[in-house]
Amino acid sequence: MIYLEGFIYYWILFGIMTSFFLLFISPWYYNKRGLFLFVLLFISDAILIFFEDPIFNVLMFLVKTASYLVLVGIVLNKLRNLRTNLFQKIVFTIAVLLNIFLLYSIVEMMPVDEYSLFFDFLFYIYGLAIIICVSAAVSYSNRYASRPSIFFLTAVLCLVLSDLNYFIGFILDFSEFFYADRVFNILGIGALLHFLHLERLGREDIRSHLDE
């Protein structure tokens, strides 16, 4: 890499994530629904410090997969009665198939000697979790078109783009993609913080109206 390499670089990234985590647990942003998610995001950045160890690589995929599924869980209740027409179903099916093809293409780009079949299997599971998460975020945004839904969609897309740039940079050894990875990561976590903040304000307004 042209910029700070290896161990020092990932410690800096971990420091940035630590700052976000401390901001999240502050009285202004703390949200019980987001606590487990931020713990997972914090752990995934901590694991990157030891990215050269195959065991930590496996743990990273497991933690990232869990974080995307937790994101889905946050809005799942709001999507249970979602109604879609035939056109939306067709577009959704095409989008899923394109994402699966992209996932397959990324796996095929990986060096054969360095990645086992088990690692490829984990990558597919991780990729499917991303597809489910993006689908839920798009559906949530289309249904409500509210500020929280827009920030949730922004957070999910930025986190996905962050991961995509990281893997492209890692596989192809292009340092420019690592810069994009970090920019999208910061934007994604920032949008996620604001979404959780808006959600908490919304629930507090509902409680105040019920008390009245």
Secondary structure, DSSP 8 states (H G I E B T S, - for coil): --SS-HHHHHHHHHHHHHHHHHHHTSTTT--HHHHHHHHHHHHHHHHGGGTTSHHHHHHHHHHHHHHHHHHHHHHGGGGTT----HHHHHHHHHHHHHHHHHHHHHHHHS-GGG--HHHHHHHHHHHHHHHHHHHHHHHHHHHH-SHHHHHHHHHHHHHHHHHHHHHHHHHHT-HHHHHHHHHHHHHHHHHHHHHHHHHHHHHHHHHHHHH-
